[in-house]
Amino acid sequence: MIRAVMHGCNGKMGQVITGLVKEDAQIEFVAGVDAYTGISNTYPVFDSIEKCDVEADVVIDFSNAKAVDRLLDYCGERKLPVVLCTTGLSEEQLVKVEETSKKTAVLKSANMSLGINLLLKLIKDAAKVLAGAGFDVELVERHHNQKVDAPSGTALALADSINEAMDHAYTYVYDRSQKREKRDKKEMGISAVRGGTIVGEHEIIFAGPDEVIEFKHTAYSKAVFGKGAVEAAKFLAGKPAGLYDMSDVI
């Protein structure tokens, strides 16, 4: 049985993951960490990572950027693997992530969904064939009306994945309303839609002469990100120091 710590256990994703782990016979939470301790859990909860003195095999982090530095220090000192799901990290923090990965296993990914990470692999193969044959490439992403960043980090990760597969780099175009000219073959349009309670949709369109091929991923709840985080934790426990991502898990 893998022993895990849930960092950010009383947040929305922390509670989702707690529920998922209860149903998983391969992993259990032996402790949680959260500044807010007003929720009752089946494991002990500490209000700071430094106070957590429970033996564990891996940490799952869904907290906030302000808490990440102390978490990385804690995991680095104890050589404790960590699945880092918190987004919005600064450039300095990203450097610290790499430094910590030299001491212990760190898994960081732009999106924890298993489906999205499989899609990242599939569109690389598709791009080599279709974009290489002259198909135009467009991305459309849709999210709820509370999301403040656009395009989404996942959309950019998908676009970067296509660029990695190609001999040339596409130029990302986010708004065509300011220019009236023919579409360039080496541009990739990325469109963002915001509305309602859409959890997350990402669509990649390969449009060629007389045929269109589309890849689409739809998240119906945040549980898909939690499921990916749990699978990542089971993968990471016991791994040697290094920087991993969800492509290693799948």
C-alpha positions as CSV (number, residue, x, y, z in Angstrom):
1,M,0.0,0.0,0.0
2,I,1.4,3.4,-1.0
3,R,1.3,6.0,1.8
4,A,0.5,9.5,0.6
5,V,0.2,13.0,2.0
6,M,-2.5,15.3,0.5
7,H,-1.0,18.9,0.4
8,G,-4.0,21.2,0.1
9,C,-6.4,18.5,1.4
10,N,-9.3,20.8,2.3
11,G,-9.5,22.6,-1.0
12,K,-11.9,21.5,-3.7
13,M,-9.4,19.3,-5.5
14,G,-8.0,18.0,-2.2
15,Q,-11.5,16.8,-1.2
16,V,-12.1,15.3,-4.7
17,I,-8.8,13.3,-4.5
18,T,-9.6,12.2,-0.9
19,G,-12.8,10.6,-2.2
20,L,-11.0,8.9,-5.1
21,V,-8.2,7.5,-2.8
22,K,-10.9,6.0,-0.5
23,E,-12.0,3.8,-3.4
24,D,-8.4,2.8,-4.5
25,A,-6.9,-0.3,-2.9
26,Q,-3.4,0.6,-3.9
27,I,-3.0,3.9,-2.1
28,E,-4.1,5.6,1.1
29,F,-3.7,9.0,2.7
30,V,-1.8,8.9,6.0
31,A,-1.8,12.7,6.4
32,G,-3.1,16.0,5.0
33,V,-1.8,19.6,5.0
34,D,-4.0,22.7,4.8
35,A,-4.0,26.1,6.4
36,Y,-7.8,25.6,6.9
37,T,-8.4,22.7,9.3
38,G,-12.2,23.1,9.6
39,I,-13.0,20.0,7.6
40,S,-13.0,16.5,9.2
41,N,-10.9,13.9,7.4
42,T,-10.1,10.3,8.1
43,Y,-6.4,11.2,8.3
44,P,-4.6,13.7,10.5
45,V,-4.4,17.2,9.1
46,F,-1.5,19.6,9.8
47,D,-1.8,23.4,9.2
48,S,1.8,23.6,7.7
49,I,4.0,21.1,5.9
50,E,6.8,21.5,8.4
51,K,4.6,20.1,11.1
52,C,3.8,16.9,9.2
53,D,5.8,14.1,10.9
54,V,4.1,11.1,9.3
55,E,6.1,8.6,7.3
56,A,5.0,8.7,3.6
57,D,6.0,7.5,0.2
58,V,4.7,10.4,-1.9
59,V,3.0,13.8,-1.7
60,I,0.1,15.0,-3.9
61,D,0.0,18.8,-4.1
62,F,-3.1,20.8,-5.1
63,S,-2.6,23.9,-3.1
64,N,-1.5,27.4,-4.2
65,A,1.7,29.0,-5.5
66,K,2.5,30.6,-2.2
67,A,2.8,27.3,-0.4
68,V,5.0,25.6,-3.1
69,D,8.4,26.9,-2.0
70,R,8.0,25.4,1.5
71,L,6.7,22.1,0.1
72,L,9.7,21.8,-2.3
73,D,12.1,22.5,0.6
74,Y,10.3,19.8,2.7
75,C,10.3,17.2,0.0
76,G,13.9,17.9,-1.1
77,E,15.2,17.6,2.5
78,R,13.4,14.3,3.0
79,K,13.9,12.9,-0.5
80,L,10.1,12.5,-0.7
81,P,8.6,12.3,-4.2
82,V,6.0,14.9,-5.0
83,V,3.3,15.2,-7.6
84,L,3.1,19.0,-8.2
85,C,-0.4,20.0,-9.5
86,T,-0.4,23.6,-8.4
87,T,-0.3,26.1,-11.4
88,G,0.7,29.7,-11.7
89,L,4.3,29.2,-10.5
90,S,6.8,32.0,-11.0
91,E,10.0,31.6,-13.1
92,E,11.9,31.5,-9.8
93,Q,9.7,28.7,-8.6
94,L,10.1,26.7,-11.8
95,V,13.8,26.9,-11.3
96,K,13.3,25.6,-7.8
97,V,11.3,22.7,-9.1
98,E,14.2,21.7,-11.3
99,E,16.6,22.1,-8.4
100,T,14.4,19.9,-6.2
101,S,14.2,17.2,-8.9
102,K,17.9,16.7,-8.5
103,K,17.2,15.6,-4.9
104,T,13.9,13.7,-5.3
105,A,11.4,12.7,-7.9
106,V,9.1,15.5,-9.0
107,L,6.2,15.1,-11.4
108,K,4.8,18.3,-12.9
109,S,2.4,18.6,-15.8
110,A,0.3,21.3,-17.4
111,N,-2.8,19.1,-17.1
112,M,-3.2,16.0,-14.9
113,S,-5.9,14.4,-17.1
114,L,-4.9,11.0,-18.5
115,G,-7.0,11.7,-21.6
116,I,-5.3,15.0,-22.3
117,N,-1.9,13.5,-21.9
118,L,-2.7,10.7,-24.3
119,L,-4.0,13.3,-26.7
120,L,-0.7,15.1,-26.5
121,K,0.9,12.0,-27.9
122,L,-1.7,11.3,-30.5
123,I,-1.6,14.7,-32.1
124,K,2.2,14.5,-32.5
125,D,1.7,11.6,-34.7
126,A,-1.2,13.2,-36.5
127,A,0.8,16.4,-37.1
128,K,3.6,14.6,-38.7
129,V,1.3,13.1,-41.3
130,L,-1.4,15.8,-41.7
131,A,0.4,19.1,-41.1
132,G,3.3,17.7,-43.1
133,A,0.8,17.1,-46.0
134,G,-0.3,20.8,-45.9
135,F,-3.3,20.6,-43.6
136,D,-4.0,23.8,-41.6
137,V,-4.1,23.4,-37.8
138,E,-6.5,25.3,-35.5
139,L,-7.1,24.9,-31.8
140,V,-10.3,25.9,-29.9
141,E,-10.6,25.7,-26.1
142,R,-13.7,26.3,-24.0
143,H,-13.8,26.9,-20.2
144,H,-16.2,28.3,-17.6
145,N,-16.8,32.0,-17.2
146,Q,-14.6,32.3,-14.0
147,K,-11.4,31.4,-15.8
148,V,-9.2,34.4,-16.0
149,D,-6.3,33.3,-18.3
150,A,-6.7,32.8,-22.0
151,P,-5.7,30.7,-23.9
152,S,-5.5,27.9,-21.3
153,G,-2.2,26.4,-20.3
154,T,-3.4,23.1,-21.8
155,A,-4.2,24.7,-25.2
156,L,-0.6,26.0,-25.2
157,A,0.7,22.6,-24.2
158,L,-1.2,21.0,-27.1
159,A,0.1,23.6,-29.6
160,D,3.7,23.1,-28.3
161,S,3.3,19.4,-28.7
162,I,2.4,19.9,-32.4
163,N,5.3,22.2,-32.9
164,E,7.7,19.6,-31.3
165,A,6.6,17.1,-34.0
166,M,7.3,19.5,-36.9
167,D,10.4,20.6,-38.7
168,H,9.2,24.2,-38.6
169,A,7.5,26.1,-35.7
170,Y,4.0,27.4,-36.1
171,T,3.3,31.0,-35.1
172,Y,0.4,31.2,-32.7
173,V,-2.3,33.6,-33.7
174,Y,-4.9,34.5,-31.0
175,D,-6.9,37.2,-32.8
176,R,-7.4,37.7,-36.5
177,S,-9.8,40.6,-36.2
178,Q,-7.0,43.2,-36.4
179,K,-5.7,42.1,-39.8
180,R,-7.4,41.4,-43.2
181,E,-5.2,39.1,-45.0
182,K,-5.0,35.5,-46.1
183,R,-4.1,32.9,-43.5
184,D,-0.4,32.0,-43.5
185,K,0.4,28.3,-43.8
186,K,2.8,28.5,-40.9
187,E,0.3,29.9,-38.4
188,M,-1.9,28.1,-35.9
189,G,-5.0,29.8,-34.7
190,I,-5.8,29.4,-31.0
191,S,-9.3,30.5,-29.9
192,A,-10.6,30.8,-26.4
193,V,-14.3,30.5,-25.4
194,R,-15.5,31.5,-21.9
195,G,-19.0,30.8,-20.6
196,G,-21.2,29.0,-18.1
197,T,-19.8,26.2,-16.1
198,I,-17.8,24.4,-18.8
199,V,-15.1,22.4,-17.0
200,G,-12.8,22.2,-20.0
201,E,-12.9,21.4,-23.7
202,H,-10.0,21.3,-26.1
203,E,-10.4,20.7,-29.8
204,I,-7.6,20.3,-32.4
205,I,-8.7,20.7,-36.0
206,F,-6.6,19.5,-39.0
207,A,-8.3,21.0,-42.1
208,G,-7.1,20.0,-45.5
209,P,-8.4,20.0,-49.0
210,D,-11.9,18.4,-48.9
211,E,-11.4,16.7,-45.5
212,V,-11.2,17.6,-41.9
213,I,-9.9,15.5,-39.0
214,E,-10.7,16.6,-35.4
215,F,-9.4,15.5,-32.0
216,K,-11.4,16.6,-29.0
217,H,-11.2,16.1,-25.3
218,T,-14.0,17.1,-22.9
219,A,-13.8,17.1,-19.1
220,Y,-17.2,16.8,-17.4
221,S,-15.9,17.2,-13.9
222,K,-12.7,18.1,-12.0
223,A,-12.5,14.4,-11.0
224,V,-10.6,13.7,-14.2
225,F,-7.7,15.8,-12.9
226,G,-7.9,14.1,-9.5
227,K,-7.8,10.6,-11.1
228,G,-4.7,11.6,-13.0
229,A,-3.0,12.9,-9.9
230,V,-3.7,9.7,-8.1
231,E,-2.3,7.6,-10.9
232,A,0.7,9.9,-11.0
233,A,1.3,9.4,-7.3
234,K,1.2,5.6,-7.7
235,F,3.7,5.9,-10.5
236,L,6.1,8.2,-8.7
237,A,6.3,6.5,-5.4
238,G,9.8,4.8,-5.2
239,K,11.1,6.5,-8.4
240,P,14.7,7.9,-8.4
241,A,15.3,11.7,-8.3
242,G,14.4,13.4,-11.6
243,L,11.8,15.6,-13.3
244,Y,8.8,13.6,-14.6
245,D,5.5,14.5,-16.3
246,M,2.3,12.7,-17.2
247,S,3.7,11.3,-20.4
248,D,5.8,9.1,-18.2
249,V,2.7,7.9,-16.4
250,I,0.9,6.9,-19.6
